């Protein structure tokens, strides 16, 4: 599967399945009720190729924004930074 893995976490009430690709939520059940986020499908390729990043919880810049700031529409935003250099 080209390094695309499913990570399953569950307890008595909740079952969540993530991918290691963007920490995407593939499925989420609470008390056997489906909680639908975006489009729920089984195909691995959908997660690699879709332009909408359904279910992604971690963006492409997670932890990688220089000096914790960025500019958008002529406004500079300062983000909270982690301790230490990365």
Backbone torsions as a table, in degrees:
resi	resn	phi	psi	omega
1	UNK	NA	19.5	176.1
2	UNK	57.0	39.3	176.1
3	UNK	79.9	4.7	177.6
4	UNK	-88.0	113.7	-176.9
5	UNK	-116.4	156.2	174.2
6	UNK	-106.3	133.8	178.3
7	UNK	-114.6	122.0	-176.3
8	UNK	-110.3	129.3	178.9
9	UNK	-127.3	130.9	179.7
10	UNK	-152.9	158.6	169.9
11	UNK	-140.5	-162.0	-176.0
12	UNK	-62.9	-30.0	-174.2
13	UNK	-108.5	-30.5	-169.4
14	UNK	-123.9	138.9	173.8
15	UNK	-130.7	121.6	179.8
16	UNK	-126.5	136.5	176.3
17	UNK	-120.8	124.3	178.6
18	UNK	-113.0	162.0	165.4
19	UNK	-104.7	162.3	173.7
20	UNK	-84.5	8.4	-178.5
21	UNK	-106.9	91.6	-178.2
22	UNK	78.4	12.6	-175.7
23	UNK	49.3	42.5	-177.8
24	UNK	-71.3	139.5	176.3
25	UNK	-85.8	113.6	-179.4
26	UNK	-85.5	-44.1	175.9
27	UNK	-150.1	154.9	-178.5
28	UNK	-149.5	120.1	178.1
29	UNK	-123.3	136.3	175.6
30	UNK	-127.1	121.9	-175.1
31	UNK	50.0	44.4	-180.0
32	UNK	62.7	14.8	173.8
33	UNK	-101.8	131.3	177.6
34	UNK	-72.7	132.7	171.4
35	UNK	-107.3	110.2	-172.4
36	UNK	-92.4	127.2	176.7
37	UNK	-120.9	112.3	-179.8
38	UNK	67.0	-131.9	-175.7
39	UNK	-112.0	119.1	-179.0
40	UNK	-93.2	115.5	178.3
41	UNK	-139.8	166.7	-179.6
42	UNK	-97.4	-22.3	-170.5
43	UNK	-67.6	122.6	177.7
44	UNK	-58.4	-40.0	-176.0
45	UNK	-64.3	-30.5	178.2
46	UNK	-57.2	-42.3	-177.3
47	UNK	-69.3	-30.1	178.9
48	UNK	-78.1	-35.9	-168.1
49	UNK	-104.4	-17.3	-173.9
50	UNK	-69.4	139.4	-177.3
51	UNK	-79.1	-9.1	-172.3
52	UNK	-98.5	-12.8	177.3
53	UNK	57.1	42.7	-179.7
54	UNK	-52.4	132.6	174.6
55	UNK	79.2	-4.2	-177.8
56	UNK	-67.8	134.1	178.2
57	UNK	-110.5	-12.7	179.5
58	UNK	-125.6	123.8	-179.4
59	UNK	-84.0	172.9	-175.8
60	UNK	-67.6	-16.5	-178.7
61	UNK	-105.5	9.0	-177.6
62	UNK	-50.6	113.6	178.3
63	UNK	74.1	13.6	-174.2
64	UNK	-131.0	32.3	180.0
65	UNK	-101.9	113.2	-175.6
66	UNK	-53.4	127.8	179.6
67	UNK	57.4	13.9	176.6
68	UNK	65.7	26.4	178.3
69	UNK	-141.5	152.5	177.2
70	UNK	-146.7	165.6	-178.8
71	UNK	-119.2	135.4	178.8
72	UNK	-142.7	123.2	179.5
73	UNK	51.6	50.7	177.0
74	UNK	64.3	15.7	176.1
75	UNK	-118.9	131.9	177.4
76	UNK	-94.4	129.9	179.7
77	UNK	-111.8	129.4	176.5
78	UNK	-101.3	124.3	179.5
79	UNK	-99.8	158.4	172.9
80	UNK	-65.5	136.7	-177.2
81	UNK	-109.4	150.9	173.7
82	UNK	-71.7	162.0	175.0
83	UNK	-75.4	138.1	175.0
84	UNK	84.0	166.3	179.6
85	UNK	-87.2	147.9	178.8
86	UNK	-126.3	NA	NA
